[in-house]
Amino acid sequence: MDMEMTPGGRDAAVRRANAALQTYTLSGDGWRRSPGETLQQVLADLLFWCDDTQRDFDAALERARSRHAGGLM
């Protein structure tokens, strides 16, 4: 069930994303040139994962954008 994002919820979301990116980077060859480049690599890997598991990346991204725009967690 979606809930409106509170300021604390937004902070928690940012912390989760940061932790995920840090974990991802530490499991591979470290930060690339920047956190943004690591994010690009994560997204590319997720595209491959979606291909292999028959998930619709574009649909998931659209739903994520809607949640973000609506301030939902």
C-alpha positions in Angstrom: 0.0 0.0 0.0 1.4 3.4 -1.0 1.8 6.1 1.6 2.6 9.7 1.2 6.3 10.4 1.7 7.1 12.3 4.8 10.3 14.4 5.1 11.7 11.5 7.2 10.5 9.0 4.6 12.3 10.9 1.9 15.5 10.9 4.0 15.1 7.2 4.5 14.7 6.7 0.8 17.8 8.6 0.1 19.7 6.6 2.7 18.5 3.3 1.2 19.6 4.4 -2.3 23.0 5.5 -1.0 23.5 2.3 0.8 22.5 0.3 -2.3 24.9 2.2 -4.5 27.7 1.9 -1.9 27.1 -1.9 -1.6 27.0 -2.2 -5.4 30.3 -0.4 -5.8 32.1 -2.3 -3.1 31.0 -5.6 -4.7 32.7 -4.7 -8.0 35.6 -2.6 -9.0 34.8 0.4 -6.8 33.5 3.8 -7.7 34.0 4.5 -11.3 34.8 8.1 -12.1 31.8 9.4 -10.1 28.7 8.2 -8.2 26.8 9.2 -11.3 28.8 6.8 -13.5 28.2 4.0 -10.9 24.4 4.8 -11.1 24.6 4.4 -14.9 26.3 1.0 -14.5 23.6 -0.1 -12.0 20.8 1.0 -14.4 22.5 -0.8 -17.3 22.9 -4.0 -15.2 19.2 -3.7 -14.2 18.3 -3.5 -17.9 20.2 -6.8 -18.5 18.5 -8.3 -15.4 15.1 -7.3 -16.8 16.0 -8.9 -20.1 17.0 -12.1 -18.5 14.0 -12.3 -16.1 11.5 -11.0 -18.6 10.7 -7.9 -16.5 9.5 -4.7 -18.2 12.1 -2.1 -17.2 10.3 0.8 -18.9 7.0 0.0 -17.0 8.9 -0.3 -13.7 10.7 3.0 -14.4 7.4 4.7 -15.2 5.8 3.5 -12.0 8.9 4.7 -10.1 8.6 8.1 -11.7 4.9 8.3 -10.8 5.7 7.4 -7.2 8.4 10.1 -7.1 6.2 12.7 -8.7 3.4 11.9 -6.3 5.7 11.9 -3.2 4.9 8.3 -2.5 7.1 5.8 -0.8 
